[in-house]
């Protein structure tokens, strides 16, 4: 597991993020992205799942390729990082739903990524 923290401002931006998710995101095991609330997929999903309106972020594995997302669970978070619900990858896909977050990468993480 990576010992370099990925985001410098994650605790400030997501104060209610559960510790286990914080640790796995910071160690680059799981990925976090913001939900694009202006996209058609978001609007369509809200009509089927009203609780989706409260979701601002999603946590998922960046190591599972798109063809295998059906075996994954996507964890949806509120605006302060509180866990709201999870959805199976068999129920929905994330493609077209995500945008970058307002989280800032640490200089240490960026330096390691540049070397890759």
BELCORRA-V783594 format. One record per residue. RES is the residue in one small letter. SS is DSSP state (helix for helix, strand for strand, loop for the rest). Layout:
BEGIN
res: [RES/RES]
ss: [SS/SS]
END
This chain:
BEGIN
res: [x/x/x/x/x/x/x/x/x/x/x/x/x/x/x/x/x/x/x/x/x/x/x/x/x/x/x/x/x/x/x/x/x/x/x/x/x/x/x/x/x/x/x/x/x/x/x/x/x/x/x/x/x/x/x/x/x/x/x/x/x/x/x/x/x/x/x/x/x/x/x/x/x/x/x/x/x/x/x/x/x/x/x/x/x/x/x/x/x/x/x/x/x/x/x/x/x/x/x/x/x/x/x/x/x/x/x/x/x/x/x/x/x/x/x/x]
ss: [loop/loop/loop/loop/loop/loop/strand/loop/loop/helix/helix/helix/helix/loop/loop/loop/loop/loop/helix/helix/helix/helix/helix/helix/helix/helix/loop/loop/loop/loop/strand/strand/strand/strand/strand/loop/loop/loop/loop/helix/helix/helix/helix/helix/helix/helix/helix/helix/loop/helix/helix/helix/helix/helix/loop/loop/strand/strand/strand/strand/loop/loop/loop/loop/loop/helix/helix/helix/helix/helix/helix/loop/strand/strand/strand/strand/strand/loop/loop/loop/loop/loop/strand/strand/strand/strand/strand/strand/loop/loop/loop/loop/loop/loop/loop/loop/loop/strand/strand/loop/loop/loop/loop/loop/strand/loop/helix/helix/helix/helix/helix/helix/helix/helix/helix/loop]
END
